[in-house]
């Protein structure tokens, strides 16, 4: 279990300690009025942790407080880990970004694209180009999520049992076969749409490596980085935070044990798009590896050039998600943000109306967890709570504001 504690005077790292305390005061107000059950934030600069803030409960009903070693369902913060896994295989020459995924997943050999009609009577046409590995990494494959509720194909995913999870009994291979049988929302490469693409990428990792996704993660990423608390099942069930949703009337956090079962037992489908449980200390090590160009404490997962490519905007013409993407969540910044190979990429802080730096790359999870890496300031930040969905409050932009107002050098 990795340790998580402040190991440098904030002033030595360019921070004002009194201003950092505003982070705690702000999110404690969310706990005091019942909007969040509990929270934990980690701020690190120059490889040293300058602030660890926490408050509230990991389990309100049991009266268990948030601890520095609390475990969290990180949902889509799994995606950068799967993306790193794929790029590790690319570095070994086992796949290329332009490879059609049908090379390993033949069910995707002849995808069809929705043209018009309804979920019950769709009119489709053949895809004009294959789905490539690059499309999966950038969410431009034309795949979708059932929970979007924005397109007839979304409804087809829901009808097939894919909304906030996968149908019982289906493993990752079987899920990919079901997704391949559904139409794409658009021609591959034509738009950006948040989707099951990273789950499909996880299946590519399995086939290319010859290992189940959990074994690849454990041996190739978690063990080298010392991420002893990260996996598809909580390493210590007593430390796993309960999951909450907002009450529609009062806005107060209400326990949801249906979703809360995630992470308590080995899943049938190993979701590279959203299935992992982790600790703040573990994920801090993962983000520090990315910040250091693919290496941490002598263990190199990727080359600096590969990380730089991943953290570059891959949308055509360097447009932002506002121009190229389909609407996602109210708190998800699209203005000024492009998308790389596994995370959003900040291209224009002024257009994005944020204090963060050009080149910041980031992502978050459905239960309101989030991280970002700022190479310009040599900074990583992580935030953890368990409130579904992440669009409930504007926690991420608020945290950015609070972190950067405390950076004074």
C-alpha positions as CSV (number, residue, x, y, z in Angstrom):
1,X,0.0,0.0,0.0
2,X,1.5,3.3,-1.2
3,X,1.8,6.1,1.4
4,X,0.0,9.4,0.9
5,X,1.2,12.3,3.0
6,X,2.6,15.8,2.5
7,X,6.3,15.5,2.1
8,X,7.4,19.1,1.3
9,X,6.6,22.6,2.7
10,X,4.1,24.1,0.3
11,X,6.2,27.3,0.1
12,X,9.1,25.3,-1.2
13,X,6.9,24.1,-4.1
14,X,5.6,27.6,-4.9
15,X,2.3,27.3,-3.0
16,X,0.7,29.4,-0.3
17,X,-0.4,27.1,2.4
18,X,-3.2,29.4,3.6
19,X,-4.6,29.5,0.1
20,X,-4.4,25.7,-0.2
21,X,-6.6,25.4,2.8
22,X,-9.4,27.0,0.8
23,X,-9.7,23.6,-1.0
24,X,-10.6,22.0,2.2
25,X,-13.1,24.7,3.3
26,X,-14.8,24.6,-0.1
27,X,-15.4,20.9,-0.3
28,X,-16.2,20.6,3.4
29,X,-19.2,22.9,2.7
30,X,-20.4,20.2,0.2
31,X,-20.2,17.7,3.1
32,X,-21.9,20.0,5.6
33,X,-24.9,20.5,3.5
34,X,-25.1,16.9,2.5
35,X,-24.3,17.2,-1.2
36,X,-21.2,15.0,-0.9
37,X,-20.7,12.1,1.4
38,X,-16.9,12.7,1.6
39,X,-13.9,13.7,-0.5
40,X,-10.1,13.6,-0.8
41,X,-7.8,15.8,-2.8
42,X,-4.1,15.5,-3.6
43,X,-1.9,18.2,-5.0
44,X,1.7,17.5,-6.0
45,X,4.4,19.6,-7.6
46,X,8.0,18.7,-8.6
47,X,7.2,15.1,-7.6
48,X,6.4,16.1,-4.0
49,X,3.0,16.1,-2.4
50,X,2.2,19.6,-1.2
51,X,-1.4,19.1,0.0
52,X,-3.7,16.2,1.1
53,X,-7.2,17.4,2.0
54,X,-10.0,15.1,3.0
55,X,-13.4,15.4,4.8
56,X,-16.7,13.6,5.4
57,X,-17.4,9.9,5.3
58,X,-16.5,7.0,3.0
59,X,-19.6,5.4,4.4
60,X,-22.1,7.8,5.9
61,X,-24.5,5.2,7.3
62,X,-21.7,3.3,9.0
63,X,-20.0,6.5,10.3
64,X,-16.7,5.6,8.6
65,X,-14.6,8.6,7.7
66,X,-12.6,9.2,4.5
67,X,-9.0,8.1,5.2
68,X,-6.0,8.6,3.0
69,X,-6.1,4.9,2.1
70,X,-9.8,4.8,1.2
71,X,-10.6,2.9,-2.0
72,X,-12.6,4.5,-4.8
73,X,-14.4,3.3,-7.9
74,X,-12.6,5.4,-10.5
75,X,-14.9,4.5,-13.4
76,X,-13.6,6.3,-16.5
77,X,-10.2,7.1,-14.9
78,X,-9.7,3.5,-15.9
79,X,-9.5,4.7,-19.6
80,X,-6.0,6.3,-19.4
81,X,-4.7,3.1,-17.9
82,X,-6.1,1.1,-20.8
83,X,-4.7,3.6,-23.2
84,X,-1.2,3.3,-21.6
85,X,-1.5,-0.5,-22.0
86,X,-2.3,-0.2,-25.7
87,X,0.6,2.3,-26.2
88,X,3.0,-0.1,-24.4
89,X,2.0,-2.8,-27.0
90,X,2.5,-0.2,-29.8
91,X,6.0,0.5,-28.5
92,X,6.8,-3.2,-28.7
93,X,5.8,-3.3,-32.4
94,X,2.7,-5.5,-31.7
95,X,0.2,-3.0,-33.0
96,X,0.1,0.3,-34.9
97,X,-2.3,3.2,-34.4
98,X,-3.5,2.9,-38.0
99,X,-4.2,-0.9,-37.7
100,X,-7.8,-1.9,-38.4
101,X,-9.1,-3.5,-35.2
102,X,-10.6,-6.3,-37.2
103,X,-7.1,-7.6,-37.4
104,X,-7.7,-8.9,-33.9
105,X,-11.5,-8.6,-33.5
106,X,-13.0,-10.0,-36.8
107,X,-16.5,-9.0,-35.6
108,X,-15.6,-5.4,-36.5
109,X,-14.7,-6.3,-40.1
110,X,-17.8,-4.8,-41.7
111,X,-19.3,-2.1,-39.5
112,X,-22.5,-0.4,-40.6
113,X,-23.3,3.3,-39.9
114,X,-26.7,4.7,-38.8
115,X,-28.0,7.1,-41.5
116,X,-31.6,7.8,-40.4
117,X,-34.7,6.3,-38.9
118,X,-35.3,5.2,-35.4
119,X,-33.9,2.7,-32.9
120,X,-36.5,0.2,-33.9
121,X,-36.2,0.8,-37.7
122,X,-32.7,2.1,-38.4
123,X,-31.4,2.7,-41.9
124,X,-27.7,2.0,-42.1
125,X,-24.9,2.0,-44.7
126,X,-21.5,0.4,-44.8
127,X,-18.6,2.1,-43.1
128,X,-16.4,3.8,-45.7
129,X,-13.2,3.1,-43.7
130,X,-12.3,0.6,-41.0
131,X,-12.3,1.3,-37.3
132,X,-8.6,1.7,-36.4
133,X,-6.8,1.6,-33.1
134,X,-6.4,5.4,-33.3
135,X,-10.2,5.8,-33.4
136,X,-10.6,3.8,-30.2
137,X,-8.0,5.9,-28.4
138,X,-9.6,9.1,-29.5
139,X,-13.3,8.2,-29.2
140,X,-13.8,8.8,-33.0
141,X,-14.8,5.3,-33.8
142,X,-18.5,6.0,-34.0
143,X,-19.3,3.8,-31.0
144,X,-21.4,5.2,-28.2
145,X,-22.8,4.7,-24.6
146,X,-26.4,3.8,-23.8
147,X,-26.5,6.4,-21.1
148,X,-26.1,9.3,-23.5
149,X,-29.8,9.5,-24.5
150,X,-28.9,11.7,-27.5
151,X,-29.1,9.4,-30.5
152,X,-31.2,6.4,-31.7
153,X,-28.2,4.2,-31.5
154,X,-27.9,5.1,-27.8
155,X,-31.4,3.6,-27.4
156,X,-30.3,0.5,-29.3
157,X,-27.4,0.1,-26.8
158,X,-29.9,0.4,-23.9
159,X,-32.2,-2.1,-25.5
160,X,-29.3,-4.5,-25.8
161,X,-28.6,-4.1,-22.1
162,X,-25.8,-1.6,-22.2
163,X,-26.6,1.6,-20.2
164,X,-24.6,1.9,-17.0
165,X,-23.1,-1.6,-17.3
166,X,-23.1,-4.8,-19.3
167,X,-25.6,-7.6,-19.5
168,X,-25.1,-10.3,-16.8
169,X,-23.0,-13.2,-17.9
170,X,-21.2,-11.5,-20.9
171,X,-17.4,-11.3,-20.8
172,X,-15.5,-8.6,-22.6
173,X,-15.2,-10.7,-25.8
174,X,-19.0,-11.3,-25.9
175,X,-19.7,-7.6,-25.2
176,X,-17.5,-6.6,-28.2
177,X,-19.4,-9.0,-30.4
178,X,-22.7,-7.3,-29.3
179,X,-21.3,-3.8,-29.9
180,X,-20.0,-4.8,-33.3
181,X,-23.5,-5.9,-34.3
182,X,-24.9,-2.5,-33.6
183,X,-24.6,0.5,-36.0
184,X,-22.1,3.2,-35.5
185,X,-23.3,6.7,-34.8
186,X,-21.1,8.2,-37.6
187,X,-18.4,7.2,-40.0
188,X,-15.1,6.3,-38.3
189,X,-13.1,9.5,-37.8
190,X,-15.9,11.9,-38.6
191,X,-16.7,13.1,-35.1
192,X,-15.9,12.7,-31.4
193,X,-18.3,10.7,-29.2
194,X,-17.6,9.4,-25.7
195,X,-18.2,5.7,-25.9
196,X,-17.3,2.1,-25.2
197,X,-14.3,2.5,-27.5
198,X,-11.9,2.1,-24.6
199,X,-13.6,-1.1,-23.6
200,X,-13.1,-2.4,-27.1
201,X,-9.4,-1.2,-26.8
202,X,-9.1,-3.3,-23.7
203,X,-10.2,-6.3,-25.7
204,X,-7.5,-5.5,-28.3
205,X,-5.0,-5.4,-25.5
206,X,-6.2,-8.9,-24.4
207,X,-5.9,-10.4,-27.8
208,X,-2.6,-8.8,-28.8
209,X,-0.9,-9.6,-25.4
210,X,-2.5,-13.0,-24.9
211,X,-3.4,-12.0,-21.3
212,X,-6.7,-11.2,-19.7
213,X,-6.9,-7.5,-19.1
214,X,-6.7,-7.7,-15.3
215,X,-3.5,-9.8,-15.6
216,X,-1.9,-7.4,-18.1
217,X,-2.7,-4.5,-15.8
218,X,-1.4,-6.2,-12.7
219,X,1.9,-7.5,-14.2
220,X,2.8,-4.7,-16.7
221,X,1.5,-1.5,-15.0
222,X,0.4,-1.9,-11.4
223,X,3.3,-4.0,-10.1
224,X,6.1,-1.9,-11.7
225,X,4.5,1.3,-10.4
226,X,3.7,-0.1,-6.9
227,X,0.0,0.3,-7.4
228,X,-0.9,-2.3,-4.9
229,X,-4.5,-1.1,-4.3
230,X,-5.7,-0.9,-7.9
231,X,-7.7,-3.7,-9.6
232,X,-11.2,-4.8,-10.7
233,X,-11.9,-5.9,-7.1
234,X,-11.2,-3.8,-4.0
235,X,-8.0,-5.0,-2.3
236,X,-9.6,-4.3,1.1
237,X,-13.5,-4.3,1.1
238,X,-13.6,-2.4,4.4
239,X,-11.7,0.5,2.9
240,X,-14.0,0.8,-0.2
241,X,-16.2,3.9,-0.1
242,X,-20.0,3.6,-0.5
243,X,-21.5,5.0,-3.7
244,X,-24.1,7.8,-3.6
245,X,-26.5,9.7,-6.0
246,X,-28.2,13.0,-5.5
247,X,-31.7,13.0,-4.2
248,X,-33.9,14.7,-6.9
249,X,-35.7,16.8,-4.4
250,X,-33.2,17.9,-1.8
251,X,-29.9,17.4,-3.7
252,X,-28.5,15.5,-0.7
253,X,-26.3,12.5,-1.4
254,X,-28.3,9.2,-1.0
255,X,-26.7,5.8,-0.9
256,X,-27.0,3.6,-4.0
257,X,-26.2,0.0,-3.3
258,X,-27.0,-1.2,-6.8
259,X,-24.1,0.7,-8.3
260,X,-22.2,0.3,-5.0
261,X,-21.7,-3.5,-5.7
262,X,-19.2,-2.5,-8.4
263,X,-15.7,-3.4,-7.1
264,X,-16.9,-5.9,-4.5
265,X,-16.5,-9.0,-6.6
266,X,-14.7,-10.1,-9.7
267,X,-16.7,-8.8,-12.8
268,X,-17.5,-11.1,-15.7
269,X,-16.7,-8.2,-18.1
270,X,-13.3,-6.6,-17.5
271,X,-14.1,-3.0,-18.4
272,X,-11.1,-1.1,-19.6
273,X,-13.4,1.8,-19.9
274,X,-14.6,2.0,-16.3
275,X,-14.1,-1.0,-14.1
276,X,-11.2,-0.3,-11.8
277,X,-11.0,0.5,-8.1
278,X,-8.0,2.5,-6.8
279,X,-6.6,4.6,-4.1
280,X,-5.5,8.2,-4.3
281,X,-1.9,7.2,-3.6
282,X,-1.9,4.6,-6.3
283,X,-3.4,6.9,-8.9
284,X,-1.0,9.6,-7.9
285,X,1.8,7.3,-8.8
286,X,0.2,6.7,-12.2
287,X,-0.1,10.4,-12.9
288,X,3.4,11.0,-11.8
289,X,4.6,8.4,-14.3
290,X,2.8,10.3,-17.0
291,X,4.2,13.6,-15.8
292,X,7.8,12.2,-15.8
293,X,7.5,11.0,-19.4
294,X,6.6,7.4,-18.8
295,X,9.0,6.6,-15.9
296,X,8.7,6.5,-12.2
297,X,11.3,5.4,-9.6
298,X,13.4,3.6,-12.2
299,X,10.5,1.8,-13.8
300,X,9.8,2.9,-17.4
301,X,6.4,2.0,-19.0
302,X,6.6,4.4,-22.0
303,X,9.0,6.6,-23.8
304,X,8.8,10.4,-23.3
305,X,7.9,10.7,-27.0
306,X,5.0,8.3,-26.6
307,X,3.6,10.2,-23.7
308,X,4.0,13.5,-25.6
309,X,2.0,12.0,-28.5
310,X,-0.7,10.8,-26.1
311,X,-0.9,14.3,-24.6
312,X,-1.3,16.0,-27.9
313,X,-4.6,17.1,-29.5
314,X,-5.5,14.5,-32.2
315,X,-8.7,16.1,-33.4
316,X,-8.4,17.1,-37.1
317,X,-6.9,20.6,-37.5
318,X,-6.4,20.9,-33.8
319,X,-10.1,21.9,-33.3
320,X,-11.6,21.6,-29.9
321,X,-14.3,19.3,-28.6
322,X,-16.9,22.1,-29.0
323,X,-16.4,22.0,-32.7
324,X,-15.8,18.3,-33.2
325,X,-17.5,16.5,-30.3
326,X,-21.1,15.6,-29.4
327,X,-22.4,17.0,-26.1
328,X,-21.4,15.1,-23.1
329,X,-21.9,16.4,-19.6
330,X,-22.7,19.9,-18.4
331,X,-19.5,20.2,-16.4
332,X,-17.3,18.7,-19.1
333,X,-15.2,21.5,-20.7
334,X,-15.4,21.4,-24.5
335,X,-14.3,25.0,-25.3
336,X,-10.5,25.1,-25.7
337,X,-10.1,21.4,-25.1
338,X,-9.0,18.9,-27.6
339,X,-8.6,15.1,-27.1
340,X,-5.4,13.0,-27.2
341,X,-4.9,9.3,-26.9
342,X,-6.8,8.6,-23.7
343,X,-7.4,12.0,-22.1
344,X,-8.6,15.6,-22.8
345,X,-5.9,18.1,-23.8
346,X,-6.1,21.8,-22.9
347,X,-5.1,23.9,-26.0
348,X,-6.5,27.4,-25.1
349,X,-6.9,28.3,-21.4
350,X,-8.5,31.6,-22.3
351,X,-11.2,30.0,-24.5
352,X,-11.7,27.4,-21.7
353,X,-11.9,30.1,-19.1
354,X,-9.5,28.2,-16.8
355,X,-6.4,29.1,-14.8
356,X,-4.7,25.9,-15.9
357,X,-1.9,25.7,-18.5
358,X,-1.8,25.0,-22.2
359,X,-0.9,21.3,-22.5
360,X,-2.7,20.1,-19.4
361,X,-4.2,16.6,-19.9
362,X,-6.9,15.2,-17.8
363,X,-9.9,13.0,-17.3
364,X,-12.4,12.0,-14.7
365,X,-14.8,9.2,-13.6
366,X,-18.6,8.9,-13.5
367,X,-18.6,9.1,-9.7
368,X,-17.1,12.6,-9.7
369,X,-13.4,11.5,-9.4
370,X,-10.9,13.5,-11.5
371,X,-7.3,14.1,-12.2
372,X,-5.1,16.3,-14.3
373,X,-1.4,16.6,-15.2
374,X,0.1,20.0,-15.9
375,X,3.5,19.6,-17.5
376,X,4.1,23.3,-17.7
377,X,3.8,23.7,-13.9
378,X,5.2,20.2,-13.1
379,X,1.9,19.6,-11.3
380,X,-0.5,16.7,-10.8
381,X,-3.9,16.9,-9.0
382,X,-6.3,14.1,-8.0
383,X,-9.8,14.4,-6.6
384,X,-11.9,11.5,-5.1
385,X,-15.5,11.1,-4.0
386,X,-18.3,8.7,-4.8
387,X,-21.2,10.7,-6.3
388,X,-22.8,9.5,-9.5
389,X,-23.2,11.1,-12.0
390,X,-20.2,13.4,-12.3
391,X,-22.4,16.1,-13.9
392,X,-24.2,16.7,-10.6
393,X,-21.9,19.6,-9.5
394,X,-19.1,21.6,-11.1
395,X,-16.4,20.0,-8.9
396,X,-13.7,19.9,-11.5
397,X,-13.6,23.5,-12.6
398,X,-14.0,24.6,-8.9
399,X,-11.0,22.5,-7.9
400,X,-8.9,23.9,-10.7
401,X,-9.7,27.4,-9.6
402,X,-8.8,26.6,-6.0
403,X,-5.5,24.9,-6.9
404,X,-4.1,27.5,-9.2
405,X,-5.1,30.5,-7.0
406,X,-2.8,28.9,-4.4
407,X,0.1,28.6,-6.8
408,X,2.1,31.9,-6.2
409,X,5.6,31.5,-7.5
